[in-house]
Amino acid sequence: AYGPAIITGKMVDNEDGTYRAIFYPTDPGRYTVEVVLEFSEKPELTMFPVGANDTELAYEGWLLPGFPMQITFEDAEDSDDDNSKALVKSGAGADGRTWCSFDQLLETDTDSGRTRGRWKVVDNVRTKYHRQITPDGNGVSYLGYQHGLNSIGVKLKYDNNDCKVLTYARANRDADSVHLVDRCLSSLGIANSPKPEDQVHVVFVGCSVMRLMHSSFNFLLRKANVTNVKTSLVDIRRGLFRTLPHMKTQLRNFTKTNPDEKRYVVFNTGLHDIDRLCSGRMWAARLRDQDLMNKTIPEGQPCVETYRQQFEKMVRFIGEYPAELKIFRSTTPGWMKYGNFGFSWPTEFVQPFQRSHHMVTHINDIAFDVLANSDNANDIHIMDGFWTSLARPDNTEMGP
């Protein structure tokens, strides 16, 4: 639904030939609701991977009869819907919300992030603020993209329903002009300490999304005064089947080089694994990876099972890895067919099922299941990357 905010809905099969569309707006106003049939055939996951010459199941994108539909959402306090009232009572959109705590930014299951927040419309393009970032009001820039000013014509802000997300501006300089990182390390008594045990090392493990998080975190650190914080990126963009040994080697090297440092690990693997293991266009790459690693994927084994096996090995290693904090970021909904800055989909290309959010949903289900049932994953927390970006197919970053 599109209106004062972009609301991601959920379809429920009533198992009688009908479906129910559910979404919970928190901002009163007029919304345009779309229900789209993306794939008319529901594939069995056992059909993937597909071969080089197989026809891939392609995105269709049919609007169902009666849609788009216009609806007006009134203030939730005047609503009879208990779920909407609960969102308001928890502080949704209200003044006086506190800053988000650590626990409020974590997830317990694959659906818990769905009603946690929304992308709220706060400005439109070609305004004074837009021109300050991108001088040409019609132009597209990387900085403008990061600030949410390009691609869809409005500026959006991700707003949690029950707390406030800390902004770059607030982190860089609080009311007393102290950077958040400086304040944190000073409160621990280790700011600028030269002692080996006081060195802080934040490690990002993953592919494109982790590269963005690594870059954003370094941007945050630029105005901090502390000298004992460093970051590293362990790139596994070719998927775990090929890069898991490389990942283990790099992480072990960190412990050998600085055994006493305080390490914090944020990791994800998903999109590149799906593409590498499941798609027809990566058929040749799968063969090369098996030759390179001197390992064979059993013939007929579903790619989701291969992903599960590789992710279990990753979780087993990170679960035993010495770190102060370990966080898994759930996988972004997918390479969307439109709106991404820096590249586009030619009109003759189709979006296969494996590159859609439907496949990512299955991958996240597997990841959550592995984390819940692994003996040594009790100290691995989960941060949502799916629901925060599903409503924003042009932008997977929560801008400053």
Disulfide bonds with the S-S distance in Angstrom:
Cys100-Cys163 2.05
Cys278-Cys303 2.12
